[in-house]
Every structure is written in C-alpha cells, then in structure tokens.
Amino acid sequence: METRLMKKQMTAAYQYSYVRLVLNYYTILETVADEAPQTQQMTDYLKRLNSLIGECISGKEVNKDLLALRKDMTHEVEVLTSYADCFQIFEYILNRMERKFISSGKTNDGDEAFIKRLMGFITDTSDSAVMNGRIKQIIGQLPIRLTKQKFYSLLMEGLSVYLGSPRENLRDMMYTLRTESMVSLPEGMDAGHKDIYEILQQFKRMDYRDMTFDSFEEASAKLSYASQVLTDESGFYVMLQDVINDLCVLMFAKQDAVIDINEEEFYRSVISSIQVKLDQEDFTVGEDEFLDQLTQLEGRQETYYERYLKVEVLKENEESADDGDYIRSMNVDRLLSGSSFAELIKEEGRETLSGEESAIVDKSYLNQQAQAYIQELEELFADAPKPVVRAVMAKVLSDLPVYFNSIDEIQEYVRGSFSSCLDRAEKETCMELLEELMDYENKLV
C-alpha cells in the first residue's frame, strides 16, 4: 500500500479517534456518576475496559486483550438483540389482545374503506424502495389467518427472489429469519440475564386464550420491564464499544500516524485522570472538574473527521487480503464507518471465497436452505400456542423481500387478511396500528 496515502489516512484517523476517545470515555464517567451499572456483568465489563486503558497508558501491549474484549462485547449485544427479537413476538400478541380489555372508543369506516386508504398509502410514492418498505410494514401488522402450508408457500415465494443471486445474500436472509423467528438463539442467553430470561420463558408458556384483564396487565408490565432493561443495557454496551473502537483505531494506526507530542500528551493526561477515578470507583464529577480540558477539545473532533473523510481509502479486494498494511487500513475504515459492531478483518488475512460460497442460488440450493428452515419452524410451531405461531408468521413475512407481482395481488392479500379475521378486537388493533404507521410516514414526507 502506498506509504504516503497510508500515513495520511492513519494520521487523520489517529487524531480523530484520540479526541473521540477522550470525549467518549468522559461520557462513561458522567453516565456512571448519574447511575451506577445495573448488573454485575455490566460492572465487570466496565472494569475490564478500564483496566485495559490503564495498561495502555502505562505502555503495555494490550492488542490481543482489546480485540478479545471487543469480541465479547459484540456477542453480548447479539444476545440482547436476540432478546429484543423474541419480545417483539410477544409484544405483537399482547397488542392484538388489548382491545379485549380496553376500548379505544374509536369507530372505523369498514374494511373496504380502510383497505382503499392502505392501498393509497402504498402507491403514494414513485420510489420503489419506499413502496416495498411500506408493503413489508403493512404485512407485519395485518391479521394472520394462514394454514402452515399457505405460509410456507408464501415463504418460498419470498425466497425465490434470490434465485440467480450470490449464495451469501440468501444466507444473510436465512440468518435474519432464524434469529427474528426464535428458531436460532445464541448460546448463554441466561448468563447474566436471569430475570429477563425467566420472563421470556413465562411468555413462551403463557395461556393467551384464557387470559384475564389482570394477567394481561401483569404480562404488559413484564414486557415493559424487559424492554427497559434491554434498552438500558444495550445503550451501556454501545457506549463501552465506542471507546473500545477508538482504542482499536489507535492500535491499528499508531505506527503510521504523525501527531504533535504535546497534543498526544494532553489527551493521555485527560484519559489518565478519568481512568484513575473509574479505577477507584470515584464516580463523582465536579461541575468544573474537566471543564478546561473539554473546552480545549471544542471543534477538534469535527475538524479531524472532515480531514479523514477527504483521505482516499483503498477499496476492499481479495488481492490485498494478505497485505498487513491493507488489512489495518480496512479495519480503521470499518471502525470509523459508524457501525459500532462492524466485523474486523483478521490479521492473518481473509480467505478467498470458495467455489461453493461464490456460486449463485439455483432451485436446488434454494429448496435445500428453505426446507431446512421450514423443518426448524415445524419444531418451533409444534409446542407453541396459536398466537405465538401467528406472531412468528407475521414477523417472517414482513422480513421477506416483497413477493407480490402487482398492486392487485397486494390488495387481495390485505382484503383476505381482514376478511378471515373474525376476532373483532384483533382486527380493531391491527387497523389502529396501521393507522399510526400511515400517520407517522405521512409526517416524514
């Protein structure tokens, strides 16, 4: 890789990430000063990160441990995301039961008038991507009254879009379907999450058919609690991951970056002060304690990031997969991509795609992948209450690429969904949710 280009990229990334590290690290201190970590696991991750920063400041080699922490943090957020996907299934169920116990006091204009409005909403755009997004959102809220055979037929229609495309694309979709339909869950979901794990098991065993108002209220409260826990923990881990990513950029860029010694020493002094407070569990932050230092950082982050954006970064390609400089350059770019959990290229390089991985999807491969997933769904559906089955079906259908060939087909599907739903409370809820969707989208226009 060209030395001049490498130095420009790494210097800009190094300066930007150093400033980000100071600001993000201070944000952690402020956050725990307001509220201490809520679980022992969160505390342990914070201590682990803080210890690595202390070693880094003292000049010790922490590259391996830093990447291991990043990997563990990524797995932790994958677990929390899986919990969120599961609870979305049960939120779908409770939403459709609410009108059995709590009247909205609203009236609607009837199925046909509402369907006409829905179709107008779908077609009120010339952007095909926006239209397809609206179709998928609507499908995810419609009442589900499908036989398993019809559902599997629609599943196959949706997956058939991948015929002729790279197999990797289909595998990505199958991963999404498996994780969001509760078919494939990460190992160790109960570790460090005993309370929400137990709530999830209760939802799986719940008697939805004979649910009373009291049990509905109790279930809703548990769902709200679990959602808040997931939101709080995910936010905390993303905050830690941002600091880890900043450290990773410094690790990858250090050998090529050019920075003023006094500037770097200033950053290190602020980081050291924060590290000591966190290490001593001194979570108090005086009103003006870091004011002077933070004031000196004003405008630097934006300036350095603009400088980084102007640097020409090489595009990823297989030919450079074993070039160490290239790998560091690509990892820095991924770390600064805005995705906190972007996958990094391993130092030993990437394996080139095998013939199987680079092949396209044909009917045989599609059927093989689809049938394996259908078998997994069969096992899930075998012990699941009917409301859970319907919720999973709705989620799967809304995840699939749009498989309708015309607006008329969409309209008939929507009409069939409403006409086959004899549960007045559920239909009323679905219409309310779709109404909210249309109102929200229209406000964005």
ABEGO torsion letter per residue (X at the ends): XBAAAAAAAAAAAAAAAAAAAAAAAAAAAAAAAABBBABAAAAAAAAAAAAAAAAAAAGBBAAAAAAAAAAAAAAAAAAAAAAAAAAAAAAAAAAAAAAAABBAGBBBAEAAAAAAAAAAAAAABABAAAAAAAAAAAAAABBBBBBAAAAAAAAAAAAAAABGBBAAAAAAAAAAAAAAAGABBBBGAABGAAAAAAAAAAAAABBAAABBAAAAAAAAAAAAAAAAAAAAAAAAAAAAAAAAAAAAAAAAAAAABBBBAAAAAAAAAAAAAAAAAAAAGBABBBAAAAAAAAAAABGAAAAAAAAAAABBBBBBBAAAAABAAAAAAAAAAAAAAGBAABBBBBAAEBBBBBAAAABBBBAAAAAAAAAAAAAAAAAAAAABBAAAAAAAAAAAAAABBBABABAAAAAAAAAAAAAABABAAAAAAAAAAAAAAAAAAAAAX
